[in-house]
Amino acid sequence: MLNQIRTLKRYSWLASSAIWLNLLVILLSVGFIAHSAPNYASAKAAYGVAAGPVSKQAFATYPFYERINGVMNIVYAYGGATIFPQIIAEMRRPMDFLKAFSIAQAFIFTIYVFYGLFVYSFQGQYTLAVAYQGVSRYSWQTVGNVLSLISTIIAGGLYGNIGLKIFYVNVIERFLKGPPLLTGRGRLCWSVTVAVFWWVGFVIGAAIPQVQTLSGMVGAVTNMQFTYAFPTGFTFLYLVQLDAASADEPYRPSSAKRKDSWSSWNRWKRGLLGETPKPSFLQIFKWVNFLLSITSLATAGLGIYGSGLSIAAAYKSSAASSFGCSAPV
């Protein structure tokens, strides 16, 4: 129902309320966790960890694939998103985005670090991926579940709005020649697209019920690419073309003559190495982007491998099951 809203202006007050609901969940769960024993039953169901004394380690000893999955969860939490340029496109003063983004990122980072350290210091190896469920009293779990469910629905609607809008404009309107979004026929087509989008999301979520393994896989498949691999790779390719075109004649609408073509090694050499034998700052920057792109792709592949092993291990050691009614914790 929330994704029937087609503009971010009408969604802004809902998005703001989700922030304060999340903050309320954090503050309440901090109080609950400080006065409650860990949720041993859920930790047993999720990780196979038996009840016992809480142990804390500065450097935990986990299997390699679990560490990779943890890295991918960090990427998922802090990775960029296509929602950013879409928000800028609908802002009255787009330059205010940088200020708002900087404040929001500093706020999120502070809360994440504090909350993670606080919960782990009290619950150690029994810390759950959904931390507010780590309290032993069911009534306290219910409070966190209800508030978090509302904020998650709002956040899902926001990301769904942006994702669907990108898909609709670039695929349905441009390639499939569908009706414009703000027309009557576009409204009907949008409603159908929303239903299909959430049906696919339900299938994926039901197939991989463990939160931390699912977010790790999403971070490896999407966030790693769009935050690190693609931007640096495209920057490298752009700078290669820029250097290759440096020897061409100035562009004129009537005639644009190239000195050589891409079938010539000279053009490739000029694009990759530049015209001057001494490397300039731009050349160094170009190859730094190339290395970052290659290493990001390699890390993403490793993340997909590690997340896949984590998903398989979660099915063996926890109560999680695909398309089942039993809770994973």
Residue, then its C-alpha position, 0 to 999 in steps of 0.5 A: m500500500l505504501n508503494q502506491i505513493r509515487t513521489l518522495k514529497r508525500y513520503s517524507w513525513l513517513a520516512s522521518s517517523a521511521i528514523w525516530l522509531n528506530l532510535l526509540v527501539i535502540l534506546l528501549s533495547v539498551g535499557f532492556i539488555a542492561h537489565s535482562a539475561p541473554n536470550y539463550a533459546s534464540a541464540k541456540a536456535a540461531y547459532g547452536v550456542a549452548a547456554g553458559p557464561v558470557s564471553k567477550q573477545a576483542f578478536a573473535t575466532y570464527p571461520f574464514y567465511e563467517r568473517i567475510n560475511g561480516v565484512m559484507n554486512i558492513v558493506y551492506a550497512y554503509g554502502g551507497a545506494t541509487i536512492f541518493p541521486q533520486i532524492i537529489a533529483e526531487m529536492r527543491r535545493p539539491m545542494d542541501f543534500l551534501k549537508a543532510f547526508s553528512i549529518a545523517q552519516a555521522f549520526i548513523f555511524t555514532i549510533y551503530v558503533f555505540y549500539g554494537l559495542f553496548v550489546y556485545s559487552f552485555q551479551g557476548q557470543y549470544t548477541l543476535a543479528v536482530a539485537y533487540q530480540g536478545v532479551s529473555r523477557y518475551s514482552w520486551q521482545t514484543v515491544g521491539n518487534v512491533l516498533s521495528l516492524i512499523s519502521t521496517i515497513i516504512a523503510g521498505g516502502l521508501y527503498g521500494n519507491i526509489g527502486l521501482k521508480i528507476f525500473y519504471v522510468n528506465v525499463i518500462e517507459r524507455f525500453l518497453k514503451g509503457p505509459p508515463l508514470l504520472t498518467g492514468r494508465g501509468r498509475l495502473c501499470w505502477s500498481v501492477t509493478v508494485a505487486v510483482f516487486w513485493w512478491v519477488g521480495f517475499v520469495i527471496g526473503a522466505a528462501i533465505p530467512q537468516v537476516q545476517t546471511l541475506s544482508g551479507m549476500v545482498g552486500a556482496v552482489t549489489n552494494m559492493q559493485f555500486t559503491y566500489a567496483f562500478p564507480t571506480g571502474f567507470t572512472f578509469l574507463y572515462l579517463v582512458q577515453l579522455d587521454a586517448a582523445s587528447a591527440d584528436e582534433p577539437y570537436r566540431p558538430s560538422s566534423a570530428k576527426r580522430k587521429d587514430s582509431w581503437s584498432s590502433w595500438n597507439r590510441w590504446k597506449r595513449g589512453l592507458l599510459g598518457e602522452t607524457p613519459k612522466p606520470s601525472f597526478l591524473q595518470i596515478f589517479k586513473w590507475v588507482n581507480f583501476l586497482l580499486s575496481i579490480t580488488s572490489l570485484a575480487t572482494a565481491g566474488l569472495g563475499i558471494y562465496g563466503s555468504g553462500l557458505s554462511i547460508a548453508a551453515a545457517y541451515k545446518s546449525s539453526a532452526a531456519s528453513s526455506f518457506g517454512c513457518s518456524a521462526p529462525v530464532 
